[in-house]
Amino acid sequence: MINGTEILLIEDNPDDVEITLRAFQKYHLANKIHVVRDGEEALERLFGTGRYVDRPLCSHIRLILLDIKLPKVDGLEVLQRCKSDPRTKNIPVVVLTSSREDHDLVESYNLGVNSYVVKPVDFSQFTEAVRQLGLYWMVLNERPSEQSSEGKD
C-alpha cells in the first residue's frame, strides 16, 4: 500500500459502496476511501467548497471511481468539471456504472475518462472487478507528481 494513497468513490447505491469498500480493504489497495453519495457532494469534495470548505483539496487522491447516474449533479457533469480543472485533470477517473448506454460510454471518453467499466451484477465478479481496478490504478499505473504537472496548462 502506498502512503497517502486515497480514493474518491462517488456512488449513490449503498450496496455498491459496501462491496467496493470491502474489496479495497480486503486487498489493502488504499489508505483511505472518501465516499460521497451524489454529484453535488463530489464537486464540493473535489474543489473544497460547501460542506468541504475547511478540508484540504484533493492533493492525495490517486483515483476517482465515478458512477454516472447520480442524484443532484449527473456523473458526466462531475467528469467534465474534474477533467477541465487544472487541479484535478490528472487524477485518473474510472467510470464504474451499471449503464450500458452507448451515449454514456462515448460521452465519458469525449470528456476524458481514463476507463469505463460496467458493474458486474454478480457479487464475486463485482469484487474481482474492483480488485483488478485497484491493482491497476493504485499499484501499476504511473502518474505525474504534483510538481511536474503544475504550471503546464
Secondary structure, DSSP 8 states (H G I E B T S, - for coil): --TT-EEEEE---HHHHHHHHHHHHHTT--SEEEEE-SHHHHHHHHHT-GGGTTS--STTEEEEEE-SS-SSS-HHHHHHHHHHSTTTTTS-EEEEES---HHHHHHHHHTT-SEEEE--SSHHHHHHHHHHHHIIIIII-----HHHHTT--
